[in-house]
C-alpha cells in the first residue's frame, strides 16, 4: 500500500478519508484503481487495451488527475476499442502540464448492476431529519446519471425527509423494464442503506465540521449484494481534503 506524502493527489486523499470512516477499504481501492505518473500515459493506455482484449465484457474509466484540484477531472468511458482509439487521440493533443497522474479502473458489466448517488443535507440533525435523495441508473457508470434525460437505460430519482419516512418517486425512465421489476431492484438497494448509517453519520458529521452543507455518496450495487461505495462529493471538497492532509498526512511524514 502506498505511503501518503505531500505529493499525494487530493483525489487519492478522498479515498483515505473513506477508509478511515469505514466507507471504503483502501486496500480494495489500491487493487481497483491503476495509477500512473502523467509521463507514463502510453504505458497506461497499453495496459488498458491489453485488459480490454484479454478480459472482454468490462467498462473502463480513464481519468486525468490534478495534484490539488478535485472537481471536473477529465475522464473517458471506454466500452470498446473504438472508444480506446478516441481516448488515445484526445490525450495526444491535450495539454498535460497541469496533471500529475493518469488512472484507470474497470467496472464489470453484470446483470442488474446499478450505480447511484445518495445526497444528504448535513443539517444539525444529521442524518435523522436531513433531506435525502437517491439517483440510480442501470448501466456502465454513475456518470451516466449526468446525461439524464438523454438516456436509453433505466433511471430513477427518489426523495424523502428523515430516516423513517417512505421514499417518493420523483422521476423514472423504465427503458423496457416493467414497473414491478424495476421497483424490486430499487427496494433491494434502499433497504441496504440503513446498514451503513453509522459510517454515513460519522463521515457526514466530520464533513459538516469542515463547512460542508451537503454530501453525495456514489455507490454501485448488484442484486442481493452489499452496497459498494465508490466516492464522495460535497460543496467544500477542497477544504475538507486539505484539512485531512494537515491533520494526518503531514503528521505521518
Secondary structure as UniProt FT lines:
FT   TURN            6..7
FT   HELIX           10..20
FT   TURN            21..22
FT   HELIX           26..32
FT   STRAND          34..37
FT   HELIX           38..40
FT   HELIX           41..54
FT   TURN            56..57
FT   STRAND          58..66
FT   STRAND          75..78
FT   HELIX           81..93
FT   TURN            97..98
FT   STRAND          99..108
FT   TURN            111..112
FT   STRAND          114..121
FT   TURN            124..129
FT   STRAND          131..137
FT   HELIX           142..147
FT   TURN            148..149
FT   STRAND          155..161
FT   STRAND          168..173
FT   TURN            175..176
FT   HELIX           179..193
FT   HELIX           194..196
FT   HELIX           197..209
FT   TURN            210..211
FT   STRAND          214..221
FT   TURN            223..224
FT   STRAND          228..234
FT   TURN            235..236
FT   HELIX           237..244
FT   HELIX           245..249
FT   HELIX           250..252
//
